[in-house]
Amino acid sequence: MLQEPAVLARYEEFGSVTCCAHGCVHVQLGHTVMVLTEEQYLRFVAMLADSAASFEFLRDDSRRGDYGNG
């Protein structure tokens, strides 16, 4: 007996994150779908959070004109 997937997030015209009855997390972006275990999903989210923080740091540096040239 499968239940409906639980929608964790949905951004219209971008993608969604759902959790199925088997406990897998389905990350859909456009035509790409990743199916992850709960552990893999949480690690993926941590990796994205780290990369977003690094991206913001790099973006702030480029706005100041500081490109690592001492």
HTML snippet that shows the backbone in 3Dmol.js (N, CA, C, O; Angstrom):
<script src="https://3Dmol.org/build/3Dmol-min.js"></script>
<div id="view" style="width:600px;height:400px;position:relative"></div>
<script>
const pdb = `
ATOM      1  N   MET A   1       0.832  -1.179   0.000  1.00  0.00           N
ATOM      2  CA  MET A   1       0.000   0.000   0.000  1.00  0.00           C
ATOM      3  C   MET A   1       0.875   1.241   0.000  1.00  0.00           C
ATOM      4  O   MET A   1       1.425   1.613   1.037  1.00  0.00           O
ATOM      5  N   LEU A   2       1.008   1.875  -1.131  1.00  0.00           N
ATOM      6  CA  LEU A   2       1.806   3.086  -1.240  1.00  0.00           C
ATOM      7  C   LEU A   2       0.953   4.309  -0.951  1.00  0.00           C
ATOM      8  O   LEU A   2      -0.192   4.409  -1.392  1.00  0.00           O
ATOM      9  N   GLN A   3       1.526   5.225  -0.208  1.00  0.00           N
ATOM     10  CA  GLN A   3       0.840   6.479   0.066  1.00  0.00           C
ATOM     11  C   GLN A   3       1.281   7.512  -0.952  1.00  0.00           C
ATOM     12  O   GLN A   3       2.260   7.322  -1.674  1.00  0.00           O
ATOM     13  N   GLU A   4       0.543   8.601  -0.995  1.00  0.00           N
ATOM     14  CA  GLU A   4       0.946   9.728  -1.836  1.00  0.00           C
ATOM     15  C   GLU A   4       2.276  10.269  -1.331  1.00  0.00           C
ATOM     16  O   GLU A   4       2.525  10.253  -0.125  1.00  0.00           O
ATOM     17  N   PRO A   5       3.137  10.746  -2.227  1.00  0.00           N
ATOM     18  CA  PRO A   5       4.398  11.350  -1.769  1.00  0.00           C
ATOM     19  C   PRO A   5       4.128  12.599  -0.938  1.00  0.00           C
ATOM     20  O   PRO A   5       3.219  13.375  -1.234  1.00  0.00           O
ATOM     21  N   ALA A   6       4.929  12.778   0.101  1.00  0.00           N
ATOM     22  CA  ALA A   6       4.843  13.996   0.909  1.00  0.00           C
ATOM     23  C   ALA A   6       5.657  15.076   0.208  1.00  0.00           C
ATOM     24  O   ALA A   6       6.840  14.882  -0.070  1.00  0.00           O
ATOM     25  N   VAL A   7       5.033  16.201  -0.075  1.00  0.00           N
ATOM     26  CA  VAL A   7       5.725  17.299  -0.733  1.00  0.00           C
ATOM     27  C   VAL A   7       6.462  18.107   0.336  1.00  0.00           C
ATOM     28  O   VAL A   7       5.841  18.691   1.224  1.00  0.00           O
ATOM     29  N   LEU A   8       7.785  18.134   0.238  1.00  0.00           N
ATOM     30  CA  LEU A   8       8.611  18.882   1.182  1.00  0.00           C
ATOM     31  C   LEU A   8       8.798  20.320   0.714  1.00  0.00           C
ATOM     32  O   LEU A   8       8.877  21.242   1.526  1.00  0.00           O
ATOM     33  N   ALA A   9       8.868  20.502  -0.600  1.00  0.00           N
ATOM     34  CA  ALA A   9       9.006  21.845  -1.185  1.00  0.00           C
ATOM     35  C   ALA A   9       8.640  21.762  -2.658  1.00  0.00           C
ATOM     36  O   ALA A   9       8.883  20.756  -3.324  1.00  0.00           O
ATOM     37  N   ARG A  10       8.055  22.839  -3.144  1.00  0.00           N
ATOM     38  CA  ARG A  10       7.739  22.905  -4.575  1.00  0.00           C
ATOM     39  C   ARG A  10       7.861  24.355  -5.012  1.00  0.00           C
ATOM     40  O   ARG A  10       7.221  25.240  -4.444  1.00  0.00           O
ATOM     41  N   TYR A  11       8.686  24.593  -6.022  1.00  0.00           N
ATOM     42  CA  TYR A  11       8.836  25.921  -6.615  1.00  0.00           C
ATOM     43  C   TYR A  11       8.325  25.808  -8.039  1.00  0.00           C
ATOM     44  O   TYR A  11       8.930  25.145  -8.882  1.00  0.00           O
ATOM     45  N   GLU A  12       7.202  26.463  -8.294  1.00  0.00           N
ATOM     46  CA  GLU A  12       6.595  26.395  -9.623  1.00  0.00           C
ATOM     47  C   GLU A  12       7.613  26.753 -10.702  1.00  0.00           C
ATOM     48  O   GLU A  12       8.399  27.688 -10.551  1.00  0.00           O
ATOM     49  N   GLU A  13       7.580  26.001 -11.780  1.00  0.00           N
ATOM     50  CA  GLU A  13       8.456  26.186 -12.941  1.00  0.00           C
ATOM     51  C   GLU A  13       9.934  26.074 -12.584  1.00  0.00           C
ATOM     52  O   GLU A  13      10.782  26.608 -13.299  1.00  0.00           O
ATOM     53  N   PHE A  14      10.257  25.380 -11.477  1.00  0.00           N
ATOM     54  CA  PHE A  14      11.659  25.154 -11.119  1.00  0.00           C
ATOM     55  C   PHE A  14      11.887  23.718 -10.690  1.00  0.00           C
ATOM     56  O   PHE A  14      12.677  23.010 -11.316  1.00  0.00           O
ATOM     57  N   GLY A  15      11.211  23.265  -9.632  1.00  0.00           N
ATOM     58  CA  GLY A  15      11.422  21.908  -9.172  1.00  0.00           C
ATOM     59  C   GLY A  15      10.679  21.608  -7.892  1.00  0.00           C
ATOM     60  O   GLY A  15       9.914  22.428  -7.385  1.00  0.00           O
ATOM     61  N   SER A  16      10.922  20.405  -7.375  1.00  0.00           N
ATOM     62  CA  SER A  16      10.255  19.993  -6.148  1.00  0.00           C
ATOM     63  C   SER A  16      11.102  18.979  -5.402  1.00  0.00           C
ATOM     64  O   SER A  16      12.023  18.377  -5.954  1.00  0.00           O
ATOM     65  N   VAL A  17      10.763  18.808  -4.131  1.00  0.00           N
ATOM     66  CA  VAL A  17      11.377  17.790  -3.285  1.00  0.00           C
ATOM     67  C   VAL A  17      10.227  17.047  -2.617  1.00  0.00           C
ATOM     68  O   VAL A  17       9.388  17.654  -1.952  1.00  0.00           O
ATOM     69  N   THR A  18      10.195  15.730  -2.799  1.00  0.00           N
ATOM     70  CA  THR A  18       9.159  14.908  -2.193  1.00  0.00           C
ATOM     71  C   THR A  18       9.793  13.716  -1.489  1.00  0.00           C
ATOM     72  O   THR A  18      10.926  13.331  -1.777  1.00  0.00           O
ATOM     73  N   CYS A  19       9.044  13.150  -0.571  1.00  0.00           N
ATOM     74  CA  CYS A  19       9.476  11.942   0.136  1.00  0.00           C
ATOM     75  C   CYS A  19       8.436  10.868  -0.131  1.00  0.00           C
ATOM     76  O   CYS A  19       7.248  11.078   0.114  1.00  0.00           O
ATOM     77  N   CYS A  20       8.874   9.718  -0.633  1.00  0.00           N
ATOM     78  CA  CYS A  20       7.935   8.651  -0.972  1.00  0.00           C
ATOM     79  C   CYS A  20       7.701   7.734   0.226  1.00  0.00           C
ATOM     80  O   CYS A  20       8.354   7.869   1.261  1.00  0.00           O
ATOM     81  N   ALA A  21       6.773   6.812   0.076  1.00  0.00           N
ATOM     82  CA  ALA A  21       6.418   5.873   1.144  1.00  0.00           C
ATOM     83  C   ALA A  21       7.589   4.977   1.536  1.00  0.00           C
ATOM     84  O   ALA A  21       7.606   4.426   2.637  1.00  0.00           O
ATOM     85  N   HIS A  22       8.564   4.830   0.645  1.00  0.00           N
ATOM     86  CA  HIS A  22       9.734   4.010   0.941  1.00  0.00           C
ATOM     87  C   HIS A  22      10.803   4.774   1.714  1.00  0.00           C
ATOM     88  O   HIS A  22      11.825   4.204   2.096  1.00  0.00           O
ATOM     89  N   GLY A  23      10.566   6.070   1.946  1.00  0.00           N
ATOM     90  CA  GLY A  23      11.531   6.878   2.687  1.00  0.00           C
ATOM     91  C   GLY A  23      12.583   7.532   1.822  1.00  0.00           C
ATOM     92  O   GLY A  23      13.490   8.181   2.343  1.00  0.00           O
ATOM     93  N   CYS A  24      12.486   7.379   0.515  1.00  0.00           N
ATOM     94  CA  CYS A  24      13.443   8.024  -0.387  1.00  0.00           C
ATOM     95  C   CYS A  24      13.011   9.466  -0.638  1.00  0.00           C
ATOM     96  O   CYS A  24      11.822   9.784  -0.658  1.00  0.00           O
ATOM     97  N   VAL A  25      14.001  10.322  -0.828  1.00  0.00           N
ATOM     98  CA  VAL A  25      13.732  11.721  -1.139  1.00  0.00           C
ATOM     99  C   VAL A  25      13.990  11.915  -2.622  1.00  0.00           C
ATOM    100  O   VAL A  25      15.055  11.558  -3.127  1.00  0.00           O
ATOM    101  N   HIS A  26      13.012  12.482  -3.319  1.00  0.00           N
ATOM    102  CA  HIS A  26      13.097  12.707  -4.758  1.00  0.00           C
ATOM    103  C   HIS A  26      13.271  14.204  -4.987  1.00  0.00           C
ATOM    104  O   HIS A  26      12.384  15.000  -4.678  1.00  0.00           O
ATOM    105  N   VAL A  27      14.431  14.576  -5.534  1.00  0.00           N
ATOM    106  CA  VAL A  27      14.727  15.977  -5.848  1.00  0.00           C
ATOM    107  C   VAL A  27      14.591  16.127  -7.352  1.00  0.00           C
ATOM    108  O   VAL A  27      15.335  15.503  -8.110  1.00  0.00           O
ATOM    109  N   GLN A  28      13.649  16.948  -7.791  1.00  0.00           N
ATOM    110  CA  GLN A  28      13.386  17.123  -9.212  1.00  0.00           C
ATOM    111  C   GLN A  28      13.663  18.568  -9.598  1.00  0.00           C
ATOM    112  O   GLN A  28      13.088  19.495  -9.027  1.00  0.00           O
ATOM    113  N   LEU A  29      14.543  18.748 -10.566  1.00  0.00           N
ATOM    114  CA  LEU A  29      14.851  20.060 -11.144  1.00  0.00           C
ATOM    115  C   LEU A  29      14.700  19.924 -12.655  1.00  0.00           C
ATOM    116  O   LEU A  29      15.492  19.239 -13.303  1.00  0.00           O
ATOM    117  N   GLY A  30      13.706  20.563 -13.201  1.00  0.00           N
ATOM    118  CA  GLY A  30      13.465  20.412 -14.633  1.00  0.00           C
ATOM    119  C   GLY A  30      13.207  18.951 -14.961  1.00  0.00           C
ATOM    120  O   GLY A  30      12.331  18.321 -14.368  1.00  0.00           O
ATOM    121  N   HIS A  31      13.970  18.412 -15.908  1.00  0.00           N
ATOM    122  CA  HIS A  31      13.803  17.016 -16.316  1.00  0.00           C
ATOM    123  C   HIS A  31      14.723  16.082 -15.539  1.00  0.00           C
ATOM    124  O   HIS A  31      14.735  14.878 -15.798  1.00  0.00           O
ATOM    125  N   THR A  32      15.486  16.609 -14.601  1.00  0.00           N
ATOM    126  CA  THR A  32      16.424  15.799 -13.828  1.00  0.00           C
ATOM    127  C   THR A  32      15.828  15.436 -12.475  1.00  0.00           C
ATOM    128  O   THR A  32      15.288  16.290 -11.772  1.00  0.00           O
ATOM    129  N   VAL A  33      15.931  14.161 -12.120  1.00  0.00           N
ATOM    130  CA  VAL A  33      15.432  13.688 -10.831  1.00  0.00           C
ATOM    131  C   VAL A  33      16.543  12.912 -10.139  1.00  0.00           C
ATOM    132  O   VAL A  33      17.168  12.032 -10.730  1.00  0.00           O
ATOM    133  N   MET A  34      16.777  13.254  -8.876  1.00  0.00           N
ATOM    134  CA  MET A  34      17.705  12.486  -8.037  1.00  0.00           C
ATOM    135  C   MET A  34      16.877  11.790  -6.972  1.00  0.00           C
ATOM    136  O   MET A  34      16.024  12.409  -6.335  1.00  0.00           O
ATOM    137  N   VAL A  35      17.128  10.504  -6.781  1.00  0.00           N
ATOM    138  CA  VAL A  35      16.464   9.748  -5.735  1.00  0.00           C
ATOM    139  C   VAL A  35      17.524   9.399  -4.703  1.00  0.00           C
ATOM    140  O   VAL A  35      18.494   8.702  -5.000  1.00  0.00           O
ATOM    141  N   LEU A  36      17.324   9.895  -3.485  1.00  0.00           N
ATOM    142  CA  LEU A  36      18.329   9.777  -2.434  1.00  0.00           C
ATOM    143  C   LEU A  36      17.748   9.129  -1.189  1.00  0.00           C
ATOM    144  O   LEU A  36      16.559   9.262  -0.897  1.00  0.00           O
ATOM    145  N   THR A  37      18.605   8.426  -0.462  1.00  0.00           N
ATOM    146  CA  THR A  37      18.189   7.961   0.850  1.00  0.00           C
ATOM    147  C   THR A  37      18.113   9.176   1.770  1.00  0.00           C
ATOM    148  O   THR A  37      18.594  10.253   1.416  1.00  0.00           O
ATOM    149  N   GLU A  38      17.521   9.014   2.933  1.00  0.00           N
ATOM    150  CA  GLU A  38      17.431  10.122   3.885  1.00  0.00           C
ATOM    151  C   GLU A  38      18.820  10.646   4.245  1.00  0.00           C
ATOM    152  O   GLU A  38      19.033  11.857   4.293  1.00  0.00           O
ATOM    153  N   GLU A  39      19.759   9.746   4.496  1.00  0.00           N
ATOM    154  CA  GLU A  39      21.133  10.163   4.830  1.00  0.00           C
ATOM    155  C   GLU A  39      21.790  10.911   3.673  1.00  0.00           C
ATOM    156  O   GLU A  39      22.430  11.941   3.882  1.00  0.00           O
ATOM    157  N   GLN A  40      21.635  10.398   2.463  1.00  0.00           N
ATOM    158  CA  GLN A  40      22.216  11.056   1.296  1.00  0.00           C
ATOM    159  C   GLN A  40      21.608  12.438   1.105  1.00  0.00           C
ATOM    160  O   GLN A  40      22.320  13.394   0.796  1.00  0.00           O
ATOM    161  N   TYR A  41      20.294  12.549   1.289  1.00  0.00           N
ATOM    162  CA  TYR A  41      19.618  13.833   1.124  1.00  0.00           C
ATOM    163  C   TYR A  41      20.133  14.858   2.131  1.00  0.00           C
ATOM    164  O   TYR A  41      20.440  15.992   1.761  1.00  0.00           O
ATOM    165  N   LEU A  42      20.229  14.469   3.393  1.00  0.00           N
ATOM    166  CA  LEU A  42      20.699  15.405   4.413  1.00  0.00           C
ATOM    167  C   LEU A  42      22.145  15.829   4.150  1.00  0.00           C
ATOM    168  O   LEU A  42      22.511  16.980   4.387  1.00  0.00           O
ATOM    169  N   ARG A  43      22.954  14.905   3.665  1.00  0.00           N
ATOM    170  CA  ARG A  43      24.340  15.263   3.326  1.00  0.00           C
ATOM    171  C   ARG A  43      24.381  16.183   2.107  1.00  0.00           C
ATOM    172  O   ARG A  43      25.189  17.110   2.054  1.00  0.00           O
ATOM    173  N   PHE A  44      23.520  15.930   1.138  1.00  0.00           N
ATOM    174  CA  PHE A  44      23.414  16.774  -0.056  1.00  0.00           C
ATOM    175  C   PHE A  44      23.010  18.194   0.336  1.00  0.00           C
ATOM    176  O   PHE A  44      23.582  19.166  -0.156  1.00  0.00           O
ATOM    177  N   VAL A  45      22.023  18.307   1.223  1.00  0.00           N
ATOM    178  CA  VAL A  45      21.574  19.625   1.687  1.00  0.00           C
ATOM    179  C   VAL A  45      22.711  20.352   2.404  1.00  0.00           C
ATOM    180  O   VAL A  45      22.896  21.552   2.203  1.00  0.00           O
ATOM    181  N   ALA A  46      23.475  19.641   3.237  1.00  0.00           N
ATOM    182  CA  ALA A  46      24.618  20.251   3.933  1.00  0.00           C
ATOM    183  C   ALA A  46      25.651  20.739   2.919  1.00  0.00           C
ATOM    184  O   ALA A  46      26.212  21.824   3.074  1.00  0.00           O
ATOM    185  N   MET A  47      25.901  19.939   1.882  1.00  0.00           N
ATOM    186  CA  MET A  47      26.857  20.329   0.853  1.00  0.00           C
ATOM    187  C   MET A  47      26.378  21.579   0.116  1.00  0.00           C
ATOM    188  O   MET A  47      27.171  22.478  -0.161  1.00  0.00           O
ATOM    189  N   LEU A  48      25.082  21.637  -0.200  1.00  0.00           N
ATOM    190  CA  LEU A  48      24.537  22.822  -0.871  1.00  0.00           C
ATOM    191  C   LEU A  48      24.620  24.049   0.025  1.00  0.00           C
ATOM    192  O   LEU A  48      24.932  25.142  -0.448  1.00  0.00           O
ATOM    193  N   ALA A  49      24.345  23.881   1.309  1.00  0.00           N
ATOM    194  CA  ALA A  49      24.434  25.008   2.243  1.00  0.00           C
ATOM    195  C   ALA A  49      25.871  25.525   2.313  1.00  0.00           C
ATOM    196  O   ALA A  49      26.090  26.736   2.308  1.00  0.00           O
ATOM    197  N   ASP A  50      26.842  24.628   2.378  1.00  0.00           N
ATOM    198  CA  ASP A  50      28.252  25.035   2.387  1.00  0.00           C
ATOM    199  C   ASP A  50      28.622  25.750   1.096  1.00  0.00           C
ATOM    200  O   ASP A  50      29.311  26.770   1.116  1.00  0.00           O
ATOM    201  N   SER A  51      28.161  25.209  -0.025  1.00  0.00           N
ATOM    202  CA  SER A  51      28.508  25.838  -1.304  1.00  0.00           C
ATOM    203  C   SER A  51      27.836  27.198  -1.440  1.00  0.00           C
ATOM    204  O   SER A  51      28.424  28.116  -2.012  1.00  0.00           O
ATOM    205  N   ALA A  52      26.613  27.348  -0.926  1.00  0.00           N
ATOM    206  CA  ALA A  52      25.927  28.645  -0.980  1.00  0.00           C
ATOM    207  C   ALA A  52      26.681  29.679  -0.152  1.00  0.00           C
ATOM    208  O   ALA A  52      26.810  30.832  -0.565  1.00  0.00           O
ATOM    209  N   ALA A  53      27.180  29.273   1.014  1.00  0.00           N
ATOM    210  CA  ALA A  53      27.951  30.193   1.848  1.00  0.00           C
ATOM    211  C   ALA A  53      29.239  30.603   1.135  1.00  0.00           C
ATOM    212  O   ALA A  53      29.613  31.775   1.161  1.00  0.00           O
ATOM    213  N   SER A  54      29.909  29.662   0.508  1.00  0.00           N
ATOM    214  CA  SER A  54      31.131  29.972  -0.244  1.00  0.00           C
ATOM    215  C   SER A  54      30.823  30.879  -1.424  1.00  0.00           C
ATOM    216  O   SER A  54      31.574  31.811  -1.711  1.00  0.00           O
ATOM    217  N   PHE A  55      29.721  30.606  -2.104  1.00  0.00           N
ATOM    218  CA  PHE A  55      29.313  31.411  -3.248  1.00  0.00           C
ATOM    219  C   PHE A  55      29.058  32.852  -2.821  1.00  0.00           C
ATOM    220  O   PHE A  55      29.508  33.784  -3.487  1.00  0.00           O
ATOM    221  N   GLU A  56      28.342  33.041  -1.718  1.00  0.00           N
ATOM    222  CA  GLU A  56      28.069  34.391  -1.215  1.00  0.00           C
ATOM    223  C   GLU A  56      29.370  35.108  -0.869  1.00  0.00           C
ATOM    224  O   GLU A  56      29.513  36.300  -1.141  1.00  0.00           O
ATOM    225  N   PHE A  57      30.319  34.391  -0.271  1.00  0.00           N
ATOM    226  CA  PHE A  57      31.617  34.975   0.069  1.00  0.00           C
ATOM    227  C   PHE A  57      32.339  35.431  -1.193  1.00  0.00           C
ATOM    228  O   PHE A  57      32.861  36.544  -1.245  1.00  0.00           O
ATOM    229  N   LEU A  58      32.370  34.568  -2.215  1.00  0.00           N
ATOM    230  CA  LEU A  58      33.029  34.922  -3.479  1.00  0.00           C
ATOM    231  C   LEU A  58      32.316  36.075  -4.162  1.00  0.00           C
ATOM    232  O   LEU A  58      32.959  36.969  -4.712  1.00  0.00           O
ATOM    233  N   ARG A  59      30.998  36.060  -4.128  1.00  0.00           N
ATOM    234  CA  ARG A  59      30.221  37.129  -4.749  1.00  0.00           C
ATOM    235  C   ARG A  59      30.469  38.461  -4.058  1.00  0.00           C
ATOM    236  O   ARG A  59      30.598  39.490  -4.720  1.00  0.00           O
ATOM    237  N   ASP A  60      30.536  38.447  -2.731  1.00  0.00           N
ATOM    238  CA  ASP A  60      30.820  39.677  -1.984  1.00  0.00           C
ATOM    239  C   ASP A  60      32.216  40.206  -2.324  1.00  0.00           C
ATOM    240  O   ASP A  60      32.399  41.413  -2.480  1.00  0.00           O
ATOM    241  N   ASP A  61      33.200  39.309  -2.440  1.00  0.00           N
ATOM    242  CA  ASP A  61      34.559  39.718  -2.812  1.00  0.00           C
ATOM    243  C   ASP A  61      34.584  40.356  -4.194  1.00  0.00           C
ATOM    244  O   ASP A  61      35.251  41.371  -4.398  1.00  0.00           O
ATOM    245  N   SER A  62      33.862  39.767  -5.143  1.00  0.00           N
ATOM    246  CA  SER A  62      33.890  40.311  -6.502  1.00  0.00           C
ATOM    247  C   SER A  62      33.196  41.667  -6.564  1.00  0.00           C
ATOM    248  O   SER A  62      33.577  42.520  -7.367  1.00  0.00           O
ATOM    249  N   ARG A  63      32.199  41.873  -5.740  1.00  0.00           N
ATOM    250  CA  ARG A  63      31.533  43.178  -5.710  1.00  0.00           C
ATOM    251  C   ARG A  63      32.446  44.263  -5.141  1.00  0.00           C
ATOM    252  O   ARG A  63      32.349  45.429  -5.521  1.00  0.00           O
ATOM    253  N   ARG A  64      33.331  43.867  -4.226  1.00  0.00           N
ATOM    254  CA  ARG A  64      34.271  44.846  -3.652  1.00  0.00           C
ATOM    255  C   ARG A  64      35.485  45.044  -4.542  1.00  0.00           C
ATOM    256  O   ARG A  64      36.289  45.946  -4.306  1.00  0.00           O
ATOM    257  N   GLY A  65      35.625  44.209  -5.560  1.00  0.00           N
ATOM    258  CA  GLY A  65      36.789  44.322  -6.424  1.00  0.00           C
ATOM    259  C   GLY A  65      38.000  43.572  -5.867  1.00  0.00           C
ATOM    260  O   GLY A  65      39.111  43.709  -6.379  1.00  0.00           O
ATOM    261  N   ASP A  66      37.777  42.778  -4.814  1.00  0.00           N
ATOM    262  CA  ASP A  66      38.851  41.996  -4.193  1.00  0.00           C
ATOM    263  C   ASP A  66      38.839  40.604  -4.815  1.00  0.00           C
ATOM    264  O   ASP A  66      37.994  39.773  -4.481  1.00  0.00           O
ATOM    265  N   TYR A  67      39.753  40.363  -5.693  1.00  0.00           N
ATOM    266  CA  TYR A  67      39.823  39.091  -6.388  1.00  0.00           C
ATOM    267  C   TYR A  67      40.975  38.242  -5.875  1.00  0.00           C
ATOM    268  O   TYR A  67      41.539  37.439  -6.618  1.00  0.00           O
ATOM    269  N   GLY A  68      41.323  38.417  -4.611  1.00  0.00           N
ATOM    270  CA  GLY A  68      42.408  37.628  -4.029  1.00  0.00           C
ATOM    271  C   GLY A  68      43.784  38.131  -4.424  1.00  0.00           C
ATOM    272  O   GLY A  68      44.750  37.371  -4.358  1.00  0.00           O
ATOM    273  N   ASN A  69      43.906  39.375  -4.828  1.00  0.00           N
ATOM    274  CA  ASN A  69      45.191  39.927  -5.255  1.00  0.00           C
ATOM    275  C   ASN A  69      45.862  40.723  -4.137  1.00  0.00           C
ATOM    276  O   ASN A  69      46.475  41.764  -4.376  1.00  0.00           O
ATOM    277  N   GLY A  70      45.731  40.206  -2.902  1.00  0.00           N
ATOM    278  CA  GLY A  70      46.393  40.798  -1.735  1.00  0.00           C
ATOM    279  C   GLY A  70      46.197  42.228  -1.647  1.00  0.00           C
ATOM    280  O   GLY A  70      46.694  42.863  -0.718  1.00  0.00           O
TER     281      GLY A  70
END
`;
const viewer = $3Dmol.createViewer("view");
viewer.addModel(pdb, "pdb");
viewer.setStyle({}, {cartoon: {color: "spectrum"}});
viewer.zoomTo();
viewer.render();
</script>
